[in-house]
Amino acid sequence: FAEAFPHLFAPSSPSSSSPSSSSSSSSSYNIEVGTTSKGRCASSALSFLHGALSSHYHILNESRVLDKKDVGRHCGAMCGVYTPLSHPDPSTPALSFHHGQDALLRYYSACKRYKAKERDKAEWMTESQQYLTGKVMKQVVVKLGRRLGLDISPYDAVTLHVLCSLEVLLPRLTPHSDFCSLFRDEEMFVTAYYQDLLRYAGKLMPEAVDASCILWQDALRFLNKSQGGVSLKFAHTETIFPLLEHVGYLTEPMKGSNLSLTDRQFFGDLTPLASNFFLVAMQCPDSQETTIQAFLNERPIELSRCGTPCSLNKLLEVFPPSGCDFVAICQETLPTNYLIGAGLAVIVLGELVRRRVII
């Protein structure tokens, strides 16, 4: 990533220096890092920085970041990629690291209206349950049962798919997946689509999509006010999904009646392990206009309401701050720990390291 966008990690112009930085030469760097309160996100952030900058950086508020119990619990040896410096080299980038930006990066958890609907599973799971007990899934269940010599249920078929996924994630421990060998490719499309229906209904409720505007507006502020540098945010797949729909990238509604499964993108394609979504601001040498290019998993994508690439002025016009009223959307006031940073590129990355399965 640093090789693809070297200017993002280069010294910024003096006017963009962080006011909290020291007067040393490191203050010419404008790199801000934000994570959720989950320790695994801090671990992902430290791993990313190690890959981008090696050990040639120091964290201004490192004691507040590395001393947190939840970081140590989830981070383990991964935190070893960063060694606190007793005498930081002033020529290396000085990073501002904010651990615990849940109000910004876990906006869905701060949205009362969304949390209330999420608890009512009987309502939003209707579509997925109909698919689970439908004709297509029954055909898969029958075939799996014959291979196993057992009478299994649709839930058993989905569980076998999940176990297959876990084996694929741990290739060094399980070089051959016995669970995956039970499936034919076209059958895995069916069980995967059921899981996507659950995610779509549970994570992409209108309230979550609308609430994601708080993160999008924060990104636009980064782009509009900064003269250089980078702002990095490390969160979860639940952070990226609603945001992609809010900006107009996800437009195809998911229905259990969709019979064409082999030619569509699954959520696993959109947000694989170490998934990322980011914006890069650019200026041509002979122009003063700032152009924005969006990327999903390092591949350029088009924002349907703005085109690609899109001018910053048009992006601000399409998504005005007045269109994002978190209080009205969620019937909740902004939490007190809401933080805003500054930077030229805004990046939302999924977890780079997952040590547990979270349902």
N, C-alpha and C positions, 0 to 999 in steps of 0.2 A: 504493500500500500504506500509506504513512504517513497518507494522508487517510482511509483506511478504519479504521485503528487508531491514532489520534493519541496515545492514552494510553501506547502502548508506547514512544514516543520522547520522552515528557515526563519531567521530573524525578521520581525515585522518592522514597519516604519516607526519612528519614534513616537508619532502621534497616537499609535494604537497600543502603546505599552500599558500594561495593567497598572492602575493607580496603587495597587497593593504591593507591587513589586519593589525590590530594593533599587538603589541607584546604580547597581553594578550593571555590567554589560548583559547579564542574563535577563534584565528587565526588557530587552528589546524583543524577547520571544513572547508570543501571546498564545499560550497553550493552556486550555482549561479542560478539566476532566470531571465528569459527574457520573455517579452510579446510584443505583437504588440502595436500600438498606441491606440487601442480601450480600453476604460475604462473597458468594461465588461471582457476583458482578464486579466487586473490587478485584478479585483474582483475575477475571477476564481483562480488566483494565490494565493491571500491571503486566500481564502477559503480552497484551497488544503493544504497550509502550516499550517493552523489552525488545519486541520484534522490530518496531519502527525506529527506536533510538538506541538500542543496545543498553549500555549502562551509562550513556552520556547525557544524563539529566538528573535533576534532583527535585524533590517535592517540597514546596514551601511549608506546608502544614503536615509533614509526614508523621509527626507524633500523634496527631489527632486521627489519622487514617489507619496506621498500622497497629495502634494500641487497642483498637476496638475488638471486643471479644468475638463478635460475629464474623469479623474478617479472619481471625485466626482459626476459628472453627471450620469455616468453609474453604479457606484458602490453602491451608496445609503447606506443602512444599512449594506450591505455586508462588507464594509470596516471596520465596527466595530469589526470584528473578530481580527483585529490587533490594538493594542493600543500602540502608540509610548512611549518609555521608556525614562524618563529624565535621569535616571542613569542605563544604561544597565548592566545586570549581565554578567560579563566576562566569566562565565562558560557556558553560553548558546550559541548556534550557532549564528555566525554573517553572515548574508546573503548579497550577492551582488545582487541588484535588478535593472535590466535594463528594463525600460518601453519605448517602441517605437522602437523595433528592426524590423521595417517593411521591411527593405532591406533583412533581413534574413528570416523572418517568413511570409511575404507577398511578396515573390519573384515574384509571378505572376503579381502583380501590378507594379513591377519595370521592367518588361519585355516588351519592346516596341512592339516586334513582336507579342507576345501573345495578348496584348491589342488591336492591330490593327485588328487581326482576330476575337477577341471577339465582336468587334463592328459590324462586318459583319454577323448579325444574319441570313440573308437569306441563307447564305452558310452552316453554321453549324447546323441550325435547320431543315434542309430538312428531315433527317431521322425521327426525332420526329414528324414532321408535317404529314408525310405520315402515321405514326402509329396512330396519333390522328384521322385521317379521314378514317382509315382502317376498315376492317370487324370486327375485334375483339372488337375494341372500340365502334363501332356502336351497337353491340349486347348489350353491357353494357348500353349505352345511352337509348336504347329502353326499357330495363327492368326498369331502374330508372324512366323513364318518366311515365311508367304505374303505378308504385307505388305512384308517386307523383300526377298523373293525369294531367301532364303538358307536353308540348312539349319542351324538353330541348336540348341543344347542347353539343358536346363533351367538350367544355370549361366549361360548367355548371357542368358536371360530375366531372371534375378535381377540380373545385372550391369546390364542396361538399366534396371531399376527403380531401382537405386542411383544411376545416372547421372541419372535423372529427378529423384530426390530432391535431388541436389547442385545441379541447375539451379534447382529451386524455392527452395533456400536462398540462392541468389545472384541475386535478381531484377534487381538493378541492372546486373549484368554480362550476364545472359541474360534479357531481358524475355519471350522466348518459348521454351518448352522443347520442343525437337525430340524428345528422348527420350520425354517424357511423351505426346507426340502419337501415339506408336506403340501406346499401350495404350488399351483401353476400360476404363471404371471397374471393371466386375466382374472384369476380368483382373488389375487392380492389387490387388484384395482377395486374390487367390490368392498372388501373389508376396510381398505384405506379410505374409500369414499364415505363409509359410515362414520369413521373417526373425524373426517373433514366436516361432515354435517354437524357433528357435535360441537366442533370448534367454531364453525360458522355461526350456529345459533347461539352458542354460549358466549363467544368472545366478540362477535361483530354485531351486537345489539345496537340499535340506533343511538342509544344513550352513550355507549362506549365510543362509537365512531365520532359522535358530536363532541364528546369530552376530549378527544385527542387533539382538538383544535388548540388546547392550551400549550401542548408541546410544539405544534406546528407554528403557532404565533411566536413562541420563544425562539424557534429556529429562524424565522423571518427577521426578528430583531437582531439576532447574531449577524445575519447577512447584511442588514441595512446599516448597522452602526459600525461594524468593524472595518479596519483598514488592512487587516492581515491576520495570520495565525489560524488556529484551529480550535474548535470546541468539540469534544468527544463525549458522547453519552452512552453508557452501558446499561442495558436493561434486559427485557425479556421478549419472547415472541408475542406475548399478549400486548406488548407495547407497540409492536410493528404492525400487526394485523389491522387494527382499527385505523391507524394512521394512513396505511396504504389505501384504504377505502375512502377516507376523508379527503385525500388529495386527488382522488379520481382514478387511481391505478386499478383497483379491484372494482369491476363493474358487473360481472356476471353473477346473478343470484344463484344460490345453490338450492336445488330441489331434489327430493328423493326420487322423483320421476325421471331424472336425467339418466338416459340409458347409454349415452356416449361417454365412456370413462377413459378410454385409451388416448384421446386427443386433447385432454384438458390438463391444466396445471393443478397439481395438488399442493396443499399447504406446505407439505414437506419440501416441495420444489421452491416455494417462495421463501420459506424460513428454515433452511437446513441448519445443521450445527454451525455455529459461528456466522449466522446470517447477519446482514447489515443493510442499512438504508442510509444514504448520505447525499448531501448537496454540496456542490463545489461552485464557487463564484469565480468568474474569469473576466478579464478585460483584454480586448485586442489592443495592440500597440497604438493603432491610429484611431481609437475610439474611447470615449469616456463612459460608455454605457456598460453596466455590469450585467453579465449573462450568467444564468444559473443552469447547471446540468444536474439532473437527479440520477442516482445510481442505486440499483438493488443488487446486492451480492456482487459488487464490482462491475456490473453490466449497466450501461446507460439505458434508462427507461424514459418514456414520455409521460408527462403530466397532461392528461386529456384536456384539461381546462386551460392549458397554457402553451402546449406544444413543446418541442425540444429542438435546440435549447430554448430557454425562455428568459426574457429580460426580467431583471429584478423588479423594475417598475411595474411591469404587467403582473408579476406574481403578487405584488403587494396590492394591486388593484383587484385581482381576482379573489384574494383572501384578505380582506380588510380586518383590522383588529376589532372593529365594531361587530363583526360577524361571529365573534367568539365570546359568549357570555357564559362562563362556567357555572356561575351561580344559578342562572335561569335553566341551564341544561340539567344540572344535577341537584337543584334545591339544596345547595350546600355552599358555605362561604369558603374562600380560598384558605387552605391550611397555613399556619404561621411559618412553616419551614419551607415555603415556596421560594426557590432561589432562581435567579437569572444570571447567566454568564455572558460572555462575549466571545465572538470568534468568527472567522470567515467561512469555515465549512462546518456543517452540523452533521454529526454521525450518530445514528442509533444502532447499536450492535446487540445482537442476541448473545446469550451466554456462550463463551468459548469453552467453558468447562462445566460439565454436569456430572455430578457424582450420585445423583439419585433420580428416581422417576417420580414426578409430581403429577398427580391426577387432579 
